[in-house]
Amino acid sequence: MLKITGLDRLQQQLEDAQKAFKSLDGEVATVRFNPEEPESVEAAIRTMEAAIDEKVGPYRDNTLVLRSSVSSRN
């Protein structure tokens, strides 16, 4: 007989990932920048990244959330 283990852990990871992604639904942050000033654009990007990190922070140990947040920055 085949025994599958770890489904409880996977289910919890999926539930946490769903919560993390739901926290990003809607307005995440408001940023203002001057598109002609690279420093202003970079500062706005850092502000948005920090806002995202703060919202998904409680789930940063979740591999699914970590992979998504890393890939969205590249």
C-alpha positions as a printed NumPy array, in Angstrom:
array([[  0.   ,   0.   ,   0.   ],
       [  1.214,   3.506,  -0.866],
       [  1.291,   6.011,   1.963],
       [  1.32 ,   9.741,   1.239],
       [  2.584,  11.991,   3.989],
       [  2.904,  15.737,   4.315],
       [ -0.517,  16.642,   2.963],
       [ -1.441,  18.497,   6.147],
       [  1.678,  20.637,   5.791],
       [  0.967,  21.29 ,   2.11 ],
       [ -2.613,  22.239,   2.888],
       [ -1.433,  24.712,   5.528],
       [  1.097,  26.201,   3.1  ],
       [ -1.617,  26.636,   0.478],
       [ -3.965,  28.274,   2.985],
       [ -1.237,  30.652,   4.161],
       [ -0.247,  31.466,   0.571],
       [ -3.881,  32.268,  -0.178],
       [ -3.984,  34.65 ,   2.807],
       [ -0.726,  36.295,   1.738],
       [ -1.889,  36.834,  -1.826],
       [ -5.28 ,  38.059,  -0.661],
       [ -3.52 ,  40.672,   1.491],
       [ -2.117,  42.088,  -1.755],
       [ -5.533,  42.381,  -3.39 ],
       [ -6.545,  46.005,  -3.752],
       [ -4.451,  48.997,  -2.829],
       [ -1.058,  48.049,  -1.452],
       [  0.526,  51.48 ,  -1.209],
       [  0.431,  54.902,  -2.776],
       [  3.644,  56.175,  -4.281],
       [  4.516,  59.425,  -5.993],
       [  7.52 ,  59.876,  -8.203],
       [  8.98 ,  61.967, -10.967],
       [  9.43 ,  59.708, -13.999],
       [ 12.242,  61.937, -15.232],
       [ 14.323,  61.401, -12.087],
       [ 15.776,  57.882, -11.76 ],
       [ 16.298,  58.365,  -8.017],
       [ 12.638,  59.198,  -7.576],
       [ 11.594,  56.102,  -9.534],
       [ 13.97 ,  53.897,  -7.513],
       [ 12.63 ,  55.33 ,  -4.256],
       [  9.056,  54.58 ,  -5.355],
       [ 10.048,  51.001,  -6.21 ],
       [ 11.673,  50.549,  -2.803],
       [  8.581,  51.962,  -1.108],
       [  6.318,  49.523,  -2.96 ],
       [  8.623,  46.572,  -2.22 ],
       [  8.624,  47.494,   1.469],
       [  4.815,  47.701,   1.491],
       [  4.552,  44.264,  -0.115],
       [  7.103,  42.815,   2.317],
       [  5.122,  44.206,   5.242],
       [  1.846,  42.684,   4.031],
       [  3.269,  39.215,   3.314],
       [  5.762,  39.288,   6.192],
       [  3.758,  36.937,   8.414],
       [  4.041,  34.318,   5.662],
       [  7.711,  34.741,   4.713],
       [  8.521,  31.206,   5.895],
       [  6.079,  29.83 ,   3.327],
       [  8.021,  28.586,   0.296],
       [  5.172,  29.379,  -2.101],
       [  4.995,  32.992,  -0.957],
       [  8.765,  33.383,  -0.941],
       [  9.099,  32.09 ,  -4.511],
       [  6.375,  34.413,  -5.745],
       [  7.768,  37.493,  -4.059],
       [ 11.288,  36.802,  -5.315],
       [ 10.173,  36.112,  -8.883],
       [  8.046,  39.275,  -8.964],
       [ 11.144,  41.36 ,  -8.279],
       [ 13.096,  39.966, -11.22 ]])
